[in-house]
Amino acid sequence: MTFGWALILVGFLTGCGEGGKPEGSVSYEIQPSAAHQNFVGNWEVTKHPVLYAAIRTPEEYSRIFFPAAVMGRNKPFTPPEGFFERRQILTVCRCLDDYDEKVFAVESIQEVGDELFYRYRFRGEDMGHRGTFKVEFSVYIPRKKYSRVHFIENGKPLGMLNLAGGQWTVSLPGVYTEGK
């Protein structure tokens, strides 16, 4: 009996809940490279060097990602029908000189109350408007209503989306406000 209580105490002190995950930890799946036949539209790179978004609907998805018609083997342009009924997508995109999605790595995704904290590593050199490739890194998470999503890159706050206020992306591709 004492051994059982000792195990419970160790679990409590190490912050583990069911399944050995830290409390508040959100399960995720990294989107496979080139999962869909599409591309990220252009955005105001000088104003927002990193495009980040919390995509919850097919309509939001189609405002970031655009179909890429190619000859040969075809893949779907978008996630399958019903995808957004169960999941949502967190995505970050940067302009780089080399197409290498390995420059991104998830550290953790955690919820605290109704807010989500997405911590990831970026190990590349952002080229801004001089970049040749728009490298996108997306993760799928279970669908849940969050009021805010905090994007934390390399341990530093990158930005926050106020989902409750209708802000699901930092910048929309094709919508330019510079000079206005």
N, C-alpha and C positions, 0 to 999 in steps of 0.2 A: 504494500500500500504506500509506503514512504517513497519507493522508487517512482510510482505513478505520479505522485504530487511533485516530485523533483523534475520529471519530464515536463509537466504542465508549467512549472515555474521557469524552466529553461526556455520553453517556447514563448512564454510571455515576455521574458527579459530580452530575447533576441528579436522581438517584433514580428514574429511569424504568425500568420493565421492559418486557415485551411490550405493544405497543399504545399506548405512551406514557403509561400509567397509573402513578402512584406505586406502589412496592412495597407490598403489603398492602392495596391499594385493593379494595373490594368493589363490584361492580356493583349497581345498584338501579334500581327503577322506582317512581315516585310513583303511588300508587293514585289513579285519577281521582275527582274529586269526585262523591259520591253514586253510586259504582260499584255499591253494593248497597242494597237496600231494608231498612235496619236502623237501629238506634240503639245508642249506648253506654249501658249500664245505669248507674244511680246508684252512686256509690262514696263513701267517707268523705273528702269534699273538705276538711274541716277538718284531718284528719290527713295527707292526701296531696293537695295542691292539683293535682298533675299525676298523671294515671293514665298509666303507661307499662308496656308489655308486649312480650315476644318470643313471638309466637304461632306454634307449630309444628305444631298438629294441629287438625282440625275441632272436637274437643271443647273445646280451649282457646278457639278462636274463638267458640264458642257460649256461653262463660261471660263474654265481654266484650260481644259484639254480640247484640242481640235483634231478631227479625223485627218489621218495622213494616208492618202491613197498611194499605193505602190503597185508595181507589177510583180507577179509571182505569188508566193504564199501570203494569204490574207489571214489576219487575226482580227478579233473584235475591236471596235473603236472604243468601247466603253465596258464597264463591268456588266455582268449578266443582269437580266431583269430580276427584280426582287432583291438585289444586292443591298441597297440602301434601307431595306426594311429591317435588316439584321445588323448592318455594319455602317461605319462611317470611315472617312479617310483623313489622315493628317498628312499634309505634304509640305515639303520645303523644296525650293528650287534656286539654283545659283547659276551664273554664267561662268564657265570655265574654259580653259584651253584644251583640255583633254576630256573625252567622255569616259569617266570612271566613277560609277556609283559607289565604289568602295571607299570614297572619301567621306561618306556618311556612315554613322553607326549609332544605333539607339543605345542610350544609357539606361533610361527608365521612362515609364509612363505611369503617373500616379494621379489618383483623384483625392482631393481634400474637400470634403463637403460636396458642393456642386461645381467645383472648379477642377480643371485638368491641367497637369504639369507635364509637358513633353520635353525631356532632356535628351539631347543627342550631341554627338561629336561631329565636327567638320574638320577634316585634315587636308584640305586643299588650299589653293590660292584662288580667291575670287577675282575674276577679271573685269567685273562690271560690264559696261557697255562694249568693252573690247573683247569680251569672251566669244569664242567660236561656238560653243555648245551650251545649251540650257540643260543642266543635269538636275533631274528631279528625283527626289527620294520620298517614297510614300509608304505609310504603314496603315494597315486595316485594324480598327479597334471595334469592340462591340458598340452597337448603337445605344446611346444614353443621352439624356438631355443635360448639357452642361451650360452654366451661365457664362463661363470664361474659359479660354484655353491659353495657357502661358507657354511660349516657345523659349527654351533655354538652350543656347548653343555654347558648347565648351565651358559650361559652368556659369555663363553670363546671360542675363535676360536679353533676349532678342526682341521680343514684343509680346503683346497680349491681344487676343481677339475677344471682343465683347459680343458673344453669341446672343445673349439675352437682348442686346440692343440692335441686333440685326447684322453685326459685322462678322462675317465668316472668312474674309480674306483681307490681307493688308493692301493689295492692289489688284485690280481686275485687268487681265490682258486686254489690250485694245482700247482701254479707256484712259486717255491721257488728259492731265489737267495742268501740265507745266505751261507756263506763259499765260495762264488765264487769271 
